[in-house]
Amino acid sequence: MAGEIDRALFDKAIEVTATALRGAMGGEGSQPPAYAAELFREIWEALKAGAQDLPDRTRAGF
């Protein structure tokens, strides 16, 4: 279960980073490539910290 959550958070971090960088990279005078890595790390850490604050979901029993 933890692996699934980590993968979902990782995918969300990629999505948020890509959205934030759209239009900020590749042009003249744009941010350096290291900016993308720094932004991703900050988003990834924020999502992981936020996920720890969420209550555990109970599994449906049948």
Contact map, one row per residue, 1 for C-alpha under 8 A:
11111000000000000000000000000000000000000000000000000000000000
11111100000000000000000000000000000000000000000000000000000000
11111110000000000000000000000000000000000000000000000000000000
11111111000000000000000000000000000000000000000000000000000000
11111111100000000000000000000000000000000000000000000000000000
01111111110000000000000000000000000000000000000000000000000000
00111111111000000000000000000000000000000000000000000000000000
00011111111100000000000000000000000000000000000000000000000000
00001111111110000000000000000000000000000001001100000000000000
00000111111111000000000000000000000000000001000000000000000000
00000011111111100000000000000000000000000000000000000000000000
00000001111111110000000000000000000000000000000000000000000000
00000000111111111000000000000000000000010011001000000000000000
00000000011111111100000000000000000000010000000000000000000000
00000000001111111110000000000000000000000000000000000000000000
00000000000111111111000000000000000000000010000000000000000000
00000000000011111111100000000000000100110010000000000000000000
00000000000001111111110000000000000000000000000000000000000000
00000000000000111111110000000000000000000000000000000000000000
00000000000000011111110100000000000000000000000000000000000000
00000000000000001111111110000000000100000000000000000000000000
00000000000000000111111110000000000000000000000000000000000000
00000000000000000000111111000000000000000000000000000000000000
00000000000000000001111111100110000000000000000000000000000000
00000000000000000000111111100111100000000000000000000000000000
00000000000000000000001111110110000000000000000000000000000000
00000000000000000000000111111100000000000000000000000000000000
00000000000000000000000001111100000000000000000000000000000000
00000000000000000000000000111110000000000000000000000000000000
00000000000000000000000111111111000000000000000000000000000000
00000000000000000000000111001111101000000000000000000000000000
00000000000000000000000010000111111100000000000000000000000000
00000000000000000000000010000011111110000000000000000000000000
00000000000000000000000000000001111111000000000000000000000000
00000000000000000000000000000011111111100000000000000000000000
00000000000000001000100000000001111111110000000000000000000000
00000000000000000000000000000000111111111000000000000000000000
00000000000000000000000000000000011111111100000000000000000000
00000000000000001000000000000000001111111110000000000000000000
00000000000011001000000000000000000111111111000000000000000000
00000000000000000000000000000000000011111111100000000000000000
00000000000000000000000000000000000001111111110000000000000000
00000000000010011000000000000000000000111111111000000000000000
00000000110010000000000000000000000000011111111100000000000000
00000000000000000000000000000000000000001111111110000000000000
00000000000000000000000000000000000000000111111111000000000000
00000000100010000000000000000000000000000011111111100000000000
00000000100000000000000000000000000000000001111111110000000000
00000000000000000000000000000000000000000000111111111000000000
00000000000000000000000000000000000000000000011111111100000000
00000000000000000000000000000000000000000000001111111100000000
00000000000000000000000000000000000000000000000111111110000000
00000000000000000000000000000000000000000000000011111110000000
00000000000000000000000000000000000000000000000001111111000000
00000000000000000000000000000000000000000000000000011111100000
00000000000000000000000000000000000000000000000000000111110000
00000000000000000000000000000000000000000000000000000011111000
00000000000000000000000000000000000000000000000000000001111100
00000000000000000000000000000000000000000000000000000000111110
00000000000000000000000000000000000000000000000000000000011111
00000000000000000000000000000000000000000000000000000000001111
00000000000000000000000000000000000000000000000000000000000111
